[in-house]
Amino acid sequence: MRFAESFRVAFDALRVNRLRSVLTMFGVVVGVAAVVVLVAIGTGARDLVRTEIEGLGSNIVFVAPGELGIGSAPTISRMRLEDVGYLGRVTGDESGIAVALNSGETVRAGHEQAFASVLGANENLRNVFDRPLRRGRYLSRTDVETRRRVVVLGSDLARRLFGDVDPVGRQVAIAGGTRFRVVGVLAEVGQTFGQARDAEAHVPITTAQRMFGVDRVDYIAVRARTKDDVPRLQSEVVDALERKYRGEKFSAITQTQLLGTIGTVLGALTGVLAAIAAISLLVGGVGVSNIMLVGVRERTREIGLRKALGARQRDILAQFLVEAVLLTTLGGTAGILLGVGAALTIAAVSPVPAAVSWWSPAVAFAVSAAVGVFFGVVPARRAGRLDPVVALRAE
């Protein structure tokens, strides 16, 4: 029997039993759709993380006390503001070194107030992290050295406190009443790892240290001139700090390393979720096998008649195998359409990131076809091995 004839016979068999065919395909549809959606969410999350990390700026080395890594315990920082000058002599470019001290505080302006991330920073932070200004100016070296009470507001924080009024030159109160004069407003940059960077308030780090009663800095960020300088800069900065602070360990991590670590975690998570979703595809395959076995039993006399008229064992096997593959590929196609539509809907109407990669539907379709072959072999072989005399005598 030619393949075209096998395909026609298989299609007619599915068409005659429409409801049973649709119900049989349902498990495959759900399994393929779930795989496509979960892979799309994992891919979208990875793309979002990559965009956010790259948005921090290029060629940056982040330096922090202790060992940086997934699950590592936080370490109290011993780094100080004077480390900027010390590392500047090591790297040869003090202007490429930024320090920061973070605290969440309430910021008030008149009757308006908002909770914001108050960032104690030096004058280099804006250039290291590519933070353009919308109006006014950024913190200066003089502001840091003289502990001036000046502040640069994020665009969203400025809008919440002052509305459409220009905030430059006006007063805000931070941390229970300390008054600051607004000298600038940062341009809008969005979120990074869920943190609203447009809701930040930047003050001189010396002023922040006095306000919070500390003398440390939380982290140091060093910007390399080129990507080729990053590995050398990592080792130089860590070695210099460990020489200064005897017995202390320091870590330096780059954007590439951060992307690799987070990408590995997200990739593993996506794989686990896809494997869980694939269980329903396995269940759907078992359903296809069961229904095909029932079909063989129901059509025993038909199989006997075909073999009596000259159909070979491989012709009968091909007929039922094509029928099983047709069931799963049709279900796989419907599942792909459903999964892609669900992923695009999720990305459009919710904050959950989702990005459909070209390979995801292709792999899902190939897997659905493979499920048809795998679970269709046993019923097809059983049909092909039927003795025509016995089959014709079956009730």
C-alpha atoms as one frame of an Amber mdcrd trajectory, in Angstrom:
protein
   0.000   0.000   0.000   1.391   3.380  -0.947   1.975   6.040   1.686  -0.663
   8.312   0.133  -3.218   5.534   0.397  -2.220   4.851   4.025  -2.603   8.528
   4.798  -6.071   8.644   3.171  -7.272   5.585   5.054  -5.899   6.940   8.355
  -7.527  10.326   7.797 -10.883   8.696   6.969 -10.664   6.605  10.163 -10.064
   9.724  12.261 -12.847  11.619  10.486 -15.370   8.853  11.099 -14.626   8.934
  14.847 -14.352  12.713  15.252 -15.198  12.969  18.942 -12.911  10.125  19.952
 -10.097  11.584  17.867 -10.476  15.044  19.419 -10.528  13.647  22.959  -7.482
  11.499  22.193  -5.569  14.517  20.885  -6.467  16.623  23.927  -3.612  15.282
  26.060  -1.102  16.023  23.296  -2.542  19.536  22.791  -2.235  20.363  26.485
   1.275  18.909  26.753   2.666  20.745  23.719   0.976  24.029  24.705   2.363
  23.782  28.257   5.893  23.137  26.978   5.730  26.097  24.561   4.354  28.478
  27.216   6.842  27.519  29.933   9.821  27.678  27.580   8.597  31.092  26.384
   8.368  32.355  29.975  11.852  31.037  30.769  13.285  32.619  27.619  11.539
  35.906  28.366  12.903  35.936  31.918  16.432  35.291  30.646  16.136  38.070
  28.044  14.778  40.457  30.687  17.665  39.721  33.053  20.187  40.208  30.228
  18.641  43.548  29.278  18.568  44.770  32.866  22.167  43.771  33.589  23.397
  45.349  30.364  21.397  48.464  31.279  23.599  48.971  34.342  26.433  50.039
  32.059  29.219  48.353  30.133  32.592  46.984  31.271  31.738  47.266  34.981
  33.369  45.249  37.749  31.365  45.047  40.985  33.460  44.663  44.142  31.972
  43.491  47.434  33.250  41.879  50.658  33.142  38.097  51.055  32.305  35.506
  48.438  29.763  36.501  45.815  27.560  33.677  44.620  24.113  32.086  44.696
  23.255  31.285  48.308  26.346  32.952  49.811  25.832  34.655  53.156  26.082
  38.466  53.289  29.251  39.974  54.748  29.521  43.270  56.621  31.523  45.661
  54.480  34.805  47.133  55.730  35.294  49.204  52.590  35.534  52.971  53.061
  35.231  56.063  50.902  39.026  56.522  50.916  39.263  53.260  48.958  38.263
  55.263  45.882  41.569  57.132  45.947  43.464  53.964  46.881  42.003  51.952
  43.997  42.373  54.953  41.704  46.136  54.784  42.222  46.025  51.056  41.457
  43.922  51.337  38.278  45.210  54.729  37.170  41.712  56.210  36.753  39.925
  57.406  39.890  37.062  58.876  37.830  35.988  55.351  36.856  35.361  54.239
  40.452  31.947  54.650  42.118  30.858  53.822  45.656  27.361  53.483  47.079
  25.496  53.140  50.367  21.819  52.078  50.207  18.871  52.591  52.542  15.106
  52.664  52.103  13.623  55.889  53.471  10.515  58.052  53.250  10.987  61.254
  51.238   8.591  64.180  51.826   7.885  67.388  49.927   5.132  69.503  51.462
   2.066  67.296  51.893   3.365  64.647  49.476   5.532  61.698  50.482   6.928
  58.539  48.896   9.103  55.633  49.935  12.356  55.656  48.003  15.760  54.013
  47.807  18.152  56.635  49.189  21.537  56.090  47.570  24.636  57.637  49.070
  27.010  58.079  46.133  30.145  59.861  45.020  30.401  62.105  41.985  31.572
  59.252  39.720  28.477  57.054  40.027  26.506  58.783  37.277  29.247  58.220
  34.685  30.071  54.661  35.762  26.438  53.530  35.483  25.395  55.713  32.513
  22.730  57.736  34.352  21.816  60.734  32.158  20.168  63.809  33.655  16.790
  65.211  32.661  17.424  68.576  34.290  19.773  70.274  36.745  23.139  68.768
  37.725  24.540  65.692  39.456  26.491  65.485  42.700  29.921  67.112  42.615
  33.201  66.356  44.395  32.650  69.481  46.492  29.230  68.168  47.584  30.885
  64.959  48.775  33.848  66.630  50.484  31.730  69.228  52.328  28.802  66.877
  53.155  26.275  69.140  51.513  22.629  68.304  51.920  21.763  68.179  48.245
  19.829  65.483  46.414  19.264  64.271  42.844  15.840  62.680  42.387  14.788
  59.859  40.086  12.214  60.867  37.466   9.334  58.890  39.017  10.104  60.106
  42.546  10.239  63.726  41.351   6.881  63.320  39.584   5.230  61.800  42.664
   6.496  64.542  44.979   6.192  67.616  42.752   3.882  66.659  39.890   4.516
  68.858  36.850   6.418  71.489  38.884  10.189  71.733  38.293  11.719  70.360
  41.547  15.200  71.864  41.048  15.908  74.346  43.843  13.080  73.070  46.058
  13.342  71.273  49.413  12.635  67.669  50.424  12.888  65.944  53.815  14.572
  62.538  54.128  14.862  60.072  57.016  12.572  61.732  59.496  13.175  65.367
  58.720  16.695  66.063  57.389  16.169  68.671  54.686  17.848  68.509  51.299
  17.869  70.876  48.344  17.058  69.302  44.973  19.839  70.034  42.452  18.873
  67.667  39.638  16.499  65.054  38.214  17.700  61.848  36.545  16.340  60.658
  33.211  13.981  57.683  33.210  15.661  54.250  33.023  13.038  51.775  34.315
  13.578  48.793  36.631  16.501  46.487  37.358  15.724  43.126  39.049  12.397
  44.516  40.210  13.985  47.591  41.794  12.505  50.871  40.564  15.612  52.862
  39.677  13.451  55.891  38.860  12.355  56.003  42.514  15.876  56.627  43.807
  17.223  59.686  45.628  20.986  60.239  45.273  22.749  62.173  48.047  26.493
  62.685  48.735  27.830  59.524  50.335  29.443  61.471  53.170  26.082  63.030
  53.993  24.413  59.599  53.870  27.059  58.131  56.191  26.490  60.879  58.752
  22.679  60.573  58.417  22.716  56.775  58.888  25.517  56.726  61.471  27.966
  54.530  59.524  31.357  54.987  57.875  31.297  52.106  55.385  30.294  51.787
  51.723  28.147  48.854  50.563  29.946  48.205  47.293  32.451  49.622  44.832
  31.943  49.619  41.070  34.916  50.028  38.757  34.501  50.765  35.072  37.138
  49.445  32.698  38.148  51.403  29.613  37.589  48.376  27.326  36.213  44.838
  27.663  39.742  43.462  27.292  40.765  45.304  30.482  38.045  43.704  32.619
  39.868  40.451  33.656  43.033  42.335  34.588  41.014  44.919  36.483  39.228
  42.196  38.479  42.421  40.671  39.802  44.089  44.049  40.447  41.192  45.418
  42.491  40.728  42.246  44.583  44.468  41.907  45.245  44.742  45.571  46.251
  41.836  45.380  48.724  43.048  42.106  50.248  46.475  43.651  50.759  44.917
  46.643  52.511  42.446  44.661  54.640  44.555  41.733  55.861  42.559  38.584
  56.530  39.503  39.799  54.568  38.184  38.203  51.395  36.779  40.243  48.501
  35.004  39.295  45.294  34.794  41.026  41.939  32.128  39.983  39.450  31.472
  41.245  35.943  28.262  41.567  33.959  29.249  38.550  31.855  29.749  36.390
  34.938  26.523  37.647  36.463  24.657  36.878  33.240  26.225  33.432  33.073
  25.304  32.546  36.662  21.740  33.796  36.441  21.345  32.368  32.932  22.412
  28.923  34.187  19.879  29.054  37.013  17.067  30.243  34.735  17.986  27.666
  32.101  17.851  24.852  34.653  14.529  26.143  35.974  13.089  26.347  32.461
  14.241  22.791  31.774  12.608  21.479  34.941   9.333  23.262  34.176   9.370
  21.990  30.582  10.029  18.443  31.827   7.080  18.701  34.215   4.886  19.973
  31.389   6.097  17.144  29.166   4.541  14.642  31.573   1.149  15.565  30.164
   2.580  14.865  26.706   3.567  11.410  27.931   0.066  10.893  29.301  -1.345
  11.987  25.962   0.869   9.440  24.206  -0.407   6.668  26.442  -3.950   7.737
  25.568  -3.126   7.550  21.865  -1.729   4.039  22.322  -4.818   2.870  24.204
  -7.218   4.292  21.640  -5.226   2.716  18.790  -5.358  -0.675  20.534  -9.130
  -0.271  20.832  -9.220   0.657  17.149  -7.327  -2.504  16.217  -9.845  -4.622
  18.159 -12.822  -2.839  16.576 -11.442  -3.174  13.049 -10.226  -6.762  13.272
 -12.548  -7.961  10.472 -11.463  -5.030   8.277  -7.815  -5.949   8.825  -8.559
  -9.594   7.990 -10.338  -8.581   4.780  -7.430  -6.352   3.711  -4.908  -9.109
   4.328  -7.100 -11.630   2.487  -7.131  -9.301  -0.521  -3.332  -9.148  -0.559
  -2.329  -6.443   1.927   1.060  -7.227   3.447   1.966  -6.989   7.140   3.964
  -3.813   6.541   0.955  -2.237   4.760  -1.273  -2.787   7.819   1.530  -1.594
  10.133   2.004   1.560   8.045  -1.739   2.274   8.079  -2.043   2.252  11.876
   1.328   3.941  12.437   0.350   6.788  10.101  -2.960   7.077  11.961  -1.167
   7.416  15.319   1.335   9.962  13.951  -1.484  11.912  12.318  -3.305  12.080
  15.669  -0.279  13.434  17.532   0.897  15.828  14.833  -2.555  17.365  14.524
  -2.653  17.637  18.312   0.884  19.050  18.303  -0.041  21.687  15.724  -3.083
  22.736  17.737  -0.944  22.776  20.901   1.682  24.985  19.246  -0.957  27.481
  18.118  -2.524  27.458  21.583   0.852  27.770  23.331   2.107  30.623  21.132
  -1.195  32.476  21.541  -1.118  31.982  25.322   2.515  33.154  25.551   1.822
  36.306  23.514  -1.280  37.003  25.626   0.693  36.583  28.870   3.402  38.960
  27.634   0.809  41.540  26.544  -1.511  41.629  29.561   0.704  40.678  32.523
   4.107  41.633  33.970   5.358  38.080  33.373   7.958  38.144  30.546   7.440
  35.703  27.681   9.353  35.388  24.418   8.611  32.645  21.869  11.798  31.285
  20.299  11.629  29.732  16.827  13.080  26.435  18.067  10.476  25.891  20.780
   7.474  25.201  18.460   9.748  23.241  16.111  10.964  20.963  18.900   7.426
  20.616  20.269   6.156  19.550  16.828   9.007  17.046  16.408   8.361  15.618
  19.872   4.635  15.248  19.177   5.420  13.343  15.969   7.921  11.165  17.866
   5.245  10.440  20.478   2.958   9.210  17.683   5.652   6.889  16.344   6.650
   5.606  19.797   3.165   4.974  21.102   1.787   3.828  17.746   4.281   1.016
  17.156   2.695  -1.527  19.507  -0.879  -1.165  18.156   0.416  -1.111  14.567
   2.502  -4.260  15.072  -0.435  -6.013  16.700  -2.631  -5.121  13.731   0.000
  -6.246  11.232   0.476  -9.635  12.911  -3.205 -10.608  12.895  -3.904 -13.871
  11.101  -6.377 -13.099   8.269  -8.429 -16.279   8.857  -8.755 -15.556  12.587
  -9.492 -11.890  11.885 -12.260 -12.701   9.414 -13.927 -15.034  11.890 -13.859
 -12.385  14.683 -17.200 -10.995  15.828
